């Protein structure tokens, strides 16, 4: 556990922090006085038990399937919801905490392996025909009205899974990639990823859910040459847990062919309730309803103060 400084919170912030236990049990009740949870995921034959973990949003079902990648030593690397009809992932979720926030592998070490570089490869748990080709699909497709091709943009970042070689390799599955133009992938998206790792150091456990918009036609930039969706927006939903309780925030960024890396990240912060309205995804649904309502409905300005943004 990280040592925590004693902080006096203003009343609005206290409303967002519900007392909780310090363990990392994804199905705990958050210290709530009730265990009422009307919108939580339910175990079904078609879904893994992992969907009860706190980082999971509400599963859509239908043509979508939850795919979980694991290692024997660390358990779940990340999970994603793959829509077989849309041939795209809707979100990826995972958690960061002390035991997996360690660096035992570097992305650059792949150069010294038989891969000779980044190990991009098909996901063995998803039909090959539903996945983009490892080479040429994104780089052979272009952002509208430009000569800028798409990169293979990680959703679960490679740098978030460097505690083992095996876990890092799993982040290079093509189901964990979405088409991102270079100015976005190497700009504001990377800046957000870096800040997520920094924020993880300020809490005992950080629950993360990330993705791009695939369900609303107005939130799609276009398609790659073989028809894979290019999201118009990308998002990150974060839930932090420590001895004082829970707090949450969301990043929402338009997928622009402009380098926005110098922007203040505070300008991209919204609360979880707003993100849910924008995406149609019910984040952190496994929290007790009272806790969920508190952490998700706090104003954006109060969210920024709770997480130390200026």
Buried (B, 14 or more C-beta within 10 A) or exposed (E): EBEEEEEEBEEBBBBBBBEBEEEBEBEBBBBBEEEEBEEBBEEEEEBBEBBBBBBBBBBBEEEBBBBBBBBEEBEBBBBBBBBEEBBBBBBBBBBBBEEBBEEEBEBEEBEEEEBEEBBBBBBEEBEEEBBBBBEEBBEEBBBEEEEBBBBBBBBBBBBBBBBBBBBBBBBBBBBBBBBBBBBBBBBBBBBBBEBBBEBBEBBBBBBBBBBBBBBEEEBBBBEBEEEBBBBBBBBBBBBBBBBBBBBBBBBBBBBBBEEBEEBEBEEBBBBBBBBBEBBEBBBBBBBBBBBBBBBBBBBBEBBBBBBEBE
